[in-house]
Amino acid sequence: TVGVDGSNILKQAKEKKEGLRLTDAYDNVKADKGGWIGDVDFLDYALTDNEGYFINADGKRSRVIHQYDRFGRPIEQWLEKNGFD
């Protein structure tokens, strides 16, 4: 699930920088193409489309997102920016 990917990204970022707070872990993940997260180097697939919406393996937007909160402040900011607050 997306929540597992979010947890894994936090874990990888934390391992790369000892003492990193979970809320700061996404500073190392750069957004591109108008999204909020961009490509993650250890995943073989995209998590979001160009507008920042989570996508399924077939590239279509996901209708249900379980544990999106695992992505921390970046997803919160994206949600606020797009009127989902």
MMTF fields as JSON, N, C-alpha, C and O atoms, coordinates in Angstrom:
{
  "mmtfVersion": "1.0.0",
  "mmtfProducer": "UNKNOWN",
  "numBonds": 339,
  "numAtoms": 340,
  "numGroups": 85,
  "numChains": 1,
  "numModels": 1,
  "chainsPerModel": [1],
  "groupsPerChain": [85],
  "chainIdList": ["A"],
  "bondAtomList": [4, 2, 8, 6, 12, 10, 16, 14, 20, 18, 24, 22, 28, 26, 32, 30, 36, 34, 40, 38, 44, 42, 48, 46, 52, 50, 56, 54, 60, 58, 64, 62, 68, 66, 72, 70, 76, 74, 80, 78, 84, 82, 88, 86, 92, 90, 96, 94, 100, 98, 104, 102, 108, 106, 112, 110, 116, 114, 120, 118, 124, 122, 128, 126, 132, 130, 136, 134, 140, 138, 144, 142, 148, 146, 152, 150, 156, 154, 160, 158, 164, 162, 168, 166, 172, 170, 176, 174, 180, 178, 184, 182, 188, 186, 192, 190, 196, 194, 200, 198, 204, 202, 208, 206, 212, 210, 216, 214, 220, 218, 224, 222, 228, 226, 232, 230, 236, 234, 240, 238, 244, 242, 248, 246, 252, 250, 256, 254, 260, 258, 264, 262, 268, 266, 272, 270, 276, 274, 280, 278, 284, 282, 288, 286, 292, 290, 296, 294, 300, 298, 304, 302, 308, 306, 312, 310, 316, 314, 320, 318, 324, 322, 328, 326, 332, 330, 336, 334],
  "bondOrderList": [1, 1, 1, 1, 1, 1, 1, 1, 1, 1, 1, 1, 1, 1, 1, 1, 1, 1, 1, 1, 1, 1, 1, 1, 1, 1, 1, 1, 1, 1, 1, 1, 1, 1, 1, 1, 1, 1, 1, 1, 1, 1, 1, 1, 1, 1, 1, 1, 1, 1, 1, 1, 1, 1, 1, 1, 1, 1, 1, 1, 1, 1, 1, 1, 1, 1, 1, 1, 1, 1, 1, 1, 1, 1, 1, 1, 1, 1, 1, 1, 1, 1, 1, 1],
  "groupList": [{"groupName": "THR", "atomNameList": ["N", "CA", "C", "O"], "elementList": ["N", "C", "C", "O"], "formalChargeList": [0, 0, 0, 0], "bondAtomList": [1, 0, 2, 1, 3, 2], "bondOrderList": [1, 1, 2], "singleLetterCode": "T", "chemCompType": "L-PEPTIDE LINKING"}, {"groupName": "VAL", "atomNameList": ["N", "CA", "C", "O"], "elementList": ["N", "C", "C", "O"], "formalChargeList": [0, 0, 0, 0], "bondAtomList": [1, 0, 2, 1, 3, 2], "bondOrderList": [1, 1, 2], "singleLetterCode": "V", "chemCompType": "L-PEPTIDE LINKING"}, {"groupName": "GLY", "atomNameList": ["N", "CA", "C", "O"], "elementList": ["N", "C", "C", "O"], "formalChargeList": [0, 0, 0, 0], "bondAtomList": [1, 0, 2, 1, 3, 2], "bondOrderList": [1, 1, 2], "singleLetterCode": "G", "chemCompType": "PEPTIDE LINKING"}, {"groupName": "ASP", "atomNameList": ["N", "CA", "C", "O"], "elementList": ["N", "C", "C", "O"], "formalChargeList": [0, 0, 0, 0], "bondAtomList": [1, 0, 2, 1, 3, 2], "bondOrderList": [1, 1, 2], "singleLetterCode": "D", "chemCompType": "L-PEPTIDE LINKING"}, {"groupName": "SER", "atomNameList": ["N", "CA", "C", "O"], "elementList": ["N", "C", "C", "O"], "formalChargeList": [0, 0, 0, 0], "bondAtomList": [1, 0, 2, 1, 3, 2], "bondOrderList": [1, 1, 2], "singleLetterCode": "S", "chemCompType": "L-PEPTIDE LINKING"}, {"groupName": "ASN", "atomNameList": ["N", "CA", "C", "O"], "elementList": ["N", "C", "C", "O"], "formalChargeList": [0, 0, 0, 0], "bondAtomList": [1, 0, 2, 1, 3, 2], "bondOrderList": [1, 1, 2], "singleLetterCode": "N", "chemCompType": "L-PEPTIDE LINKING"}, {"groupName": "ILE", "atomNameList": ["N", "CA", "C", "O"], "elementList": ["N", "C", "C", "O"], "formalChargeList": [0, 0, 0, 0], "bondAtomList": [1, 0, 2, 1, 3, 2], "bondOrderList": [1, 1, 2], "singleLetterCode": "I", "chemCompType": "L-PEPTIDE LINKING"}, {"groupName": "LEU", "atomNameList": ["N", "CA", "C", "O"], "elementList": ["N", "C", "C", "O"], "formalChargeList": [0, 0, 0, 0], "bondAtomList": [1, 0, 2, 1, 3, 2], "bondOrderList": [1, 1, 2], "singleLetterCode": "L", "chemCompType": "L-PEPTIDE LINKING"}, {"groupName": "LYS", "atomNameList": ["N", "CA", "C", "O"], "elementList": ["N", "C", "C", "O"], "formalChargeList": [0, 0, 0, 0], "bondAtomList": [1, 0, 2, 1, 3, 2], "bondOrderList": [1, 1, 2], "singleLetterCode": "K", "chemCompType": "L-PEPTIDE LINKING"}, {"groupName": "GLN", "atomNameList": ["N", "CA", "C", "O"], "elementList": ["N", "C", "C", "O"], "formalChargeList": [0, 0, 0, 0], "bondAtomList": [1, 0, 2, 1, 3, 2], "bondOrderList": [1, 1, 2], "singleLetterCode": "Q", "chemCompType": "L-PEPTIDE LINKING"}, {"groupName": "ALA", "atomNameList": ["N", "CA", "C", "O"], "elementList": ["N", "C", "C", "O"], "formalChargeList": [0, 0, 0, 0], "bondAtomList": [1, 0, 2, 1, 3, 2], "bondOrderList": [1, 1, 2], "singleLetterCode": "A", "chemCompType": "L-PEPTIDE LINKING"}, {"groupName": "GLU", "atomNameList": ["N", "CA", "C", "O"], "elementList": ["N", "C", "C", "O"], "formalChargeList": [0, 0, 0, 0], "bondAtomList": [1, 0, 2, 1, 3, 2], "bondOrderList": [1, 1, 2], "singleLetterCode": "E", "chemCompType": "L-PEPTIDE LINKING"}, {"groupName": "ARG", "atomNameList": ["N", "CA", "C", "O"], "elementList": ["N", "C", "C", "O"], "formalChargeList": [0, 0, 0, 0], "bondAtomList": [1, 0, 2, 1, 3, 2], "bondOrderList": [1, 1, 2], "singleLetterCode": "R", "chemCompType": "L-PEPTIDE LINKING"}, {"groupName": "TYR", "atomNameList": ["N", "CA", "C", "O"], "elementList": ["N", "C", "C", "O"], "formalChargeList": [0, 0, 0, 0], "bondAtomList": [1, 0, 2, 1, 3, 2], "bondOrderList": [1, 1, 2], "singleLetterCode": "Y", "chemCompType": "L-PEPTIDE LINKING"}, {"groupName": "TRP", "atomNameList": ["N", "CA", "C", "O"], "elementList": ["N", "C", "C", "O"], "formalChargeList": [0, 0, 0, 0], "bondAtomList": [1, 0, 2, 1, 3, 2], "bondOrderList": [1, 1, 2], "singleLetterCode": "W", "chemCompType": "L-PEPTIDE LINKING"}, {"groupName": "PHE", "atomNameList": ["N", "CA", "C", "O"], "elementList": ["N", "C", "C", "O"], "formalChargeList": [0, 0, 0, 0], "bondAtomList": [1, 0, 2, 1, 3, 2], "bondOrderList": [1, 1, 2], "singleLetterCode": "F", "chemCompType": "L-PEPTIDE LINKING"}, {"groupName": "HIS", "atomNameList": ["N", "CA", "C", "O"], "elementList": ["N", "C", "C", "O"], "formalChargeList": [0, 0, 0, 0], "bondAtomList": [1, 0, 2, 1, 3, 2], "bondOrderList": [1, 1, 2], "singleLetterCode": "H", "chemCompType": "L-PEPTIDE LINKING"}, {"groupName": "PRO", "atomNameList": ["N", "CA", "C", "O"], "elementList": ["N", "C", "C", "O"], "formalChargeList": [0, 0, 0, 0], "bondAtomList": [1, 0, 2, 1, 3, 2], "bondOrderList": [1, 1, 2], "singleLetterCode": "P", "chemCompType": "L-PEPTIDE LINKING"}],
  "groupTypeList": [0, 1, 2, 1, 3, 2, 4, 5, 6, 7, 8, 9, 10, 8, 11, 8, 8, 11, 2, 7, 12, 7, 0, 3, 10, 13, 3, 5, 1, 8, 10, 3, 8, 2, 2, 14, 6, 2, 3, 1, 3, 15, 7, 3, 13, 10, 7, 0, 3, 5, 11, 2, 13, 15, 6, 5, 10, 3, 2, 8, 12, 4, 12, 1, 6, 16, 9, 13, 3, 12, 15, 2, 12, 17, 6, 11, 9, 14, 7, 11, 8, 5, 2, 15, 3],
  "groupIdList": [1, 2, 3, 4, 5, 6, 7, 8, 9, 10, 11, 12, 13, 14, 15, 16, 17, 18, 19, 20, 21, 22, 23, 24, 25, 26, 27, 28, 29, 30, 31, 32, 33, 34, 35, 36, 37, 38, 39, 40, 41, 42, 43, 44, 45, 46, 47, 48, 49, 50, 51, 52, 53, 54, 55, 56, 57, 58, 59, 60, 61, 62, 63, 64, 65, 66, 67, 68, 69, 70, 71, 72, 73, 74, 75, 76, 77, 78, 79, 80, 81, 82, 83, 84, 85],
  "secStructList": [7, 2, 2, 2, 2, 2, 2, 2, 2, 2, 2, 2, 2, 2, 2, 2, 1, 6, 6, 7, 7, 4, 4, 4, 4, 4, 4, 4, 1, 7, 7, 7, 6, 6, 7, 1, 1, 7, 7, 7, 6, 6, 7, 1, 1, 7, 1, 5, 7, 6, 6, 1, 7, 5, 5, 7, 6, 6, 1, 1, 5, 7, 1, 7, 7, 1, 1, 4, 4, 4, 4, 2, 2, 2, 2, 2, 2, 2, 2, 2, 2, 6, 6, 7, 7],
  "xCoordList": [0.833, 0.0, 0.874, 2.082, 0.249, 0.963, 1.572, 2.664, 0.877, 1.404, 2.73, 3.615, 2.873, 4.144, 5.234, 6.344, 4.93, 5.921, 6.322, 7.504, 5.346, 5.645, 6.557, 7.502, 6.286, 7.131, 8.535, 9.517, 8.631, 9.944, 10.766, 11.982, 10.113, 10.824, 11.372, 12.524, 10.56, 11.027, 12.199, 13.178, 12.092, 13.154, 14.455, 15.519, 14.375, 15.572, 16.214, 17.433, 15.394, 15.918, 16.583, 17.635, 15.965, 16.515, 17.842, 18.758, 17.955, 19.193, 20.333, 21.495, 19.992, 21.018, 21.544, 22.677, 20.744, 21.141, 20.808, 19.662, 21.804, 21.594, 21.019, 21.426, 20.077, 19.465, 18.379, 17.848, 18.049, 17.027, 15.667, 15.274, 14.954, 13.591, 12.683, 12.895, 11.684, 10.781, 10.109, 9.856, 9.815, 9.15, 10.047, 9.553, 11.359, 12.292, 12.779, 13.535, 12.363, 12.915, 12.673, 13.495, 11.583, 11.273, 12.042, 11.879, 12.869, 13.695, 14.623, 15.055, 14.935, 15.844, 15.134, 15.789, 13.819, 13.049, 12.569, 11.812, 12.984, 12.679, 11.45, 11.326, 10.557, 9.367, 9.715, 10.624, 8.985, 9.155, 7.816, 6.857, 7.754, 6.575, 5.293, 4.223, 5.377, 4.191, 3.65, 2.671, 4.26, 3.823, 4.383, 4.953, 4.229, 4.742, 5.857, 6.52, 6.082, 7.12, 8.147, 9.316, 7.763, 8.721, 9.09, 8.374, 10.206, 10.646, 11.415, 12.145, 11.242, 11.959, 12.953, 12.563, 14.245, 15.294, 15.221, 15.684, 14.669, 14.657, 13.337, 13.164, 12.411, 11.166, 11.232, 11.768, 10.692, 10.68, 9.402, 9.096, 8.662, 7.381, 7.125, 7.718, 6.231, 5.861, 4.753, 3.907, 4.759, 3.701, 2.579, 1.42, 2.934, 1.948, 2.0, 2.982, 0.914, 0.92, 1.535, 1.994, 1.546, 2.181, 1.503, 2.103, 0.273, -0.439, -0.342, -0.829, 0.276, 0.491, -0.479, -0.376, -1.418, -2.376, -1.726, -0.994, -1.991, -1.49, -2.084, -3.243, -1.27, -1.734, -1.549, -0.707, -2.363, -2.27, -1.189, -0.611, -0.925, 0.092, -0.207, 0.713, -1.496, -1.858, -1.781, -2.084, -1.372, -1.219, -2.462, -2.414, -3.578, -4.812, -4.799, -4.196, -5.465, -5.535, -6.223, -7.233, -5.657, -6.243, -7.472, -7.476, -8.492, -9.714, -9.663, -10.301, -8.912, -8.8, -7.319, -6.544, -6.938, -5.547, -5.519, -6.055, -4.896, -4.773, -3.437, -2.394, -3.464, -2.268, -1.454, -0.223, -2.143, -1.435, -0.643, 0.32, -1.05, -0.377, 1.076, 1.841, 1.462, 2.859, 3.822, 5.035, 3.289, 4.121, 4.374, 5.07, 3.814, 4.135, 3.721, 2.718, 4.508, 4.185, 4.051, 3.176, 4.851, 4.683, 3.279, 2.728, 2.693, 1.344, 0.334, -0.647, 0.562, -0.334, -0.339, -1.398, 0.839, 0.934, 0.246, -0.433, 0.417, -0.221, -1.738, -2.446, -2.238, -3.673, -4.24, -5.286, -3.55, -3.985, -3.993, -4.955, -2.917, -2.78, -3.897, -4.33, -4.357, -5.359, -6.785, -7.689, -6.965, -8.301, -8.896, -10.118, -8.056, -8.538, -8.396, -8.407, -8.265, -8.054, -9.357, -9.343],
  "yCoordList": [-1.19, 0.0, 1.249, 1.184, 2.362, 3.633, 3.894, 4.454, 3.493, 3.679, 2.973, 3.5, 1.789, 1.055, 1.829, 1.961, 2.344, 3.146, 4.369, 4.704, 5.038, 6.206, 5.871, 6.608, 4.769, 4.331, 3.991, 4.335, 3.318, 2.948, 4.17, 4.19, 5.179, 6.404, 7.077, 7.51, 7.164, 7.752, 6.965, 7.547, 5.643, 4.782, 4.984, 5.132, 4.991, 5.181, 6.541, 6.64, 7.58, 8.923, 9.016, 9.638, 8.396, 8.431, 7.683, 8.117, 6.567, 5.796, 6.56, 6.412, 7.377, 8.153, 9.299, 9.743, 9.775, 10.91, 10.599, 10.731, 10.193, 9.794, 10.936, 12.089, 10.605, 11.591, 12.413, 13.346, 12.089, 12.825, 12.629, 11.502, 13.713, 13.611, 13.173, 13.57, 12.371, 11.892, 13.035, 12.929, 14.129, 15.248, 15.933, 16.645, 15.728, 16.346, 15.393, 15.8, 14.145, 13.131, 13.44, 13.087, 14.078, 14.335, 15.493, 15.776, 16.171, 17.235, 16.695, 17.444, 15.394, 14.778, 14.283, 13.875, 14.313, 13.852, 15.073, 15.873, 15.238, 16.43, 16.228, 15.217, 17.188, 17.15, 17.616, 18.424, 17.1, 17.55, 17.515, 16.92, 18.142, 18.106, 18.525, 18.001, 19.444, 19.938, 19.043, 19.4, 17.891, 17.002, 17.458, 18.545, 16.65, 17.021, 16.104, 16.405, 14.982, 14.065, 13.733, 13.532, 13.669, 13.334, 11.864, 11.04, 11.535, 10.152, 9.769, 10.58, 8.535, 7.997, 6.981, 6.018, 7.201, 6.424, 4.917, 4.177, 4.432, 2.981, 2.312, 1.116, 3.057, 2.465, 2.319, 3.186, 1.231, 0.983, 1.487, 1.113, 2.318, 2.811, 4.19, 4.578, 4.914, 6.242, 6.109, 5.22, 6.977, 6.998, 7.948, 7.728, 9.023, 10.052, 10.409, 10.139, 11.026, 11.553, 12.953, 13.407, 13.634, 14.947, 16.017, 17.052, 15.776, 16.746, 16.424, 17.194, 15.305, 14.956, 13.95, 13.615, 13.459, 12.467, 11.085, 10.746, 10.292, 8.919, 8.132, 8.321, 7.242, 6.417, 4.932, 4.538, 4.131, 2.679, 2.185, 2.968, 0.893, 0.296, 0.506, 0.549, 0.639, 0.839, 2.305, 2.632, 3.184, 4.597, 5.441, 6.664, 4.8, 5.544, 6.044, 5.422, 7.168, 7.725, 6.764, 6.143, 6.658, 5.819, 6.504, 7.716, 5.738, 6.283, 6.256, 7.074, 5.324, 5.186, 5.14, 4.398, 5.938, 5.963, 5.607, 6.336, 4.492, 4.033, 4.503, 4.288, 5.133, 5.578, 6.631, 6.61, 7.547, 8.627, 9.491, 10.153, 9.483, 10.297, 9.89, 10.642, 8.73, 8.274, 9.176, 9.107, 10.015, 10.906, 12.242, 13.1, 12.418, 13.575, 14.923, 15.041, 15.929, 17.313, 17.555, 18.33, 16.951, 17.221, 16.915, 17.702, 15.794, 15.478, 16.421, 16.802, 16.803, 17.759, 19.09, 19.676, 19.562, 20.815, 20.703, 21.636, 19.576, 19.37, 19.364, 19.971, 18.688, 18.637, 20.036, 20.4, 20.805, 22.17, 23.026, 23.746, 22.94, 23.73, 23.422, 24.302, 22.185, 21.757, 21.722, 21.141, 22.35, 22.512, 21.286, 21.171, 20.36, 19.149, 19.242, 18.216, 20.439, 20.579, 20.607, 20.72],
  "zCoordList": [0.0, 0.0, 0.0, 0.229, -0.256, -0.244, 1.123, 1.221, 2.176, 3.522, 3.735, 4.409, 3.168, 3.262, 2.539, 3.054, 1.346, 0.617, 1.427, 1.505, 2.029, 2.85, 4.01, 4.293, 4.681, 5.791, 5.318, 5.976, 4.18, 3.643, 3.243, 3.432, 2.696, 2.33, 3.582, 3.604, 4.612, 5.868, 6.444, 6.912, 6.406, 6.942, 6.169, 6.771, 4.836, 4.009, 4.271, 4.417, 4.33, 4.557, 5.92, 6.07, 6.904, 8.255, 8.326, 9.024, 7.615, 7.618, 6.948, 7.326, 5.952, 5.246, 6.094, 5.905, 7.013, 7.829, 9.282, 9.712, 10.015, 11.409, 12.232, 12.088, 13.086, 13.95, 13.276, 13.878, 12.063, 11.311, 11.958, 12.26, 12.167, 12.678, 11.544, 10.398, 11.838, 10.795, 10.058, 8.858, 10.752, 10.089, 9.067, 8.193, 9.164, 8.228, 7.146, 6.264, 7.197, 6.302, 4.832, 3.985, 4.52, 3.113, 2.517, 1.33, 3.283, 2.73, 1.652, 0.776, 1.706, 0.742, -0.515, -1.475, -0.518, -1.672, -2.431, -1.882, -3.672, -4.445, -5.322, -6.014, -5.286, -6.126, -7.532, -7.726, -8.503, -9.882, -10.598, -10.107, -11.74, -12.606, -11.892, -12.202, -10.957, -10.287, -9.192, -8.535, -8.979, -7.913, -6.581, -6.483, -5.575, -4.255, -3.785, -2.793, -4.479, -4.017, -5.094, -4.766, -6.35, -7.396, -7.391, -6.824, -8.022, -8.103, -6.852, -6.282, -6.439, -5.285, -5.835, -6.495, -5.56, -6.222, -6.02, -6.888, -4.931, -4.71, -5.1, -4.864, -5.688, -6.174, -7.693, -8.384, -8.201, -9.64, -10.29, -11.422, -9.602, -10.096, -9.504, -8.498, -10.15, -9.657, -8.625, -8.724, -7.652, -6.639, -7.021, -6.668, -7.754, -8.087, -9.559, -10.25, -10.025, -11.387, -11.359, -10.311, -12.5, -12.591, -11.742, -11.453, -11.346, -10.517, -9.031, -8.204, -8.681, -7.29, -6.709, -5.529, -7.5, -7.01, -7.017, -7.947, -5.983, -5.95, -7.104, -7.474, -7.669, -8.782, -8.475, -7.667, -9.148, -9.055, -10.013, -10.766, -9.977, -10.842, -12.322, -13.138, -12.68, -14.076, -14.514, -15.662, -13.591, -13.91, -13.68, -13.81, -13.337, -13.064, -11.628, -10.753, -11.387, -10.043, -9.085, -9.416, -7.899, -6.856, -6.282, -6.07, -6.037, -5.446, -3.925, -3.263, -3.378, -1.929, -1.568, -2.172, -0.581, -0.132, 1.349, 2.184, 1.662, 3.042, 3.601, 2.983, 4.751, 5.474, 4.719, 4.748, 4.047, 3.362, 4.338, 3.951, 5.597, 6.61, 6.829, 7.433, 6.353, 6.489, 5.708, 5.908, 4.827, 4.031, 4.721, 4.179, 5.906, 6.724, 6.159, 5.455, 6.481, 6.137, 4.629, 4.241, 3.764, 2.334, 1.813, 1.043, 2.216, 1.738, 2.378, 1.739, 3.636, 4.287, 3.537, 3.315, 3.15, 2.401, 1.045, 0.615, 0.374, -0.928, -0.771, -1.574, 0.249, 0.497, 0.764, 0.227, 1.587, 1.878, 0.613, 0.346, -0.157, -1.389, -2.382, -3.127, -2.392, -3.348, -2.784, -3.384, -1.628, -1.066, -0.401, -0.307, 0.065, 0.732, 2.246, 2.927, 2.778, 4.22, 4.997, 6.223]
}
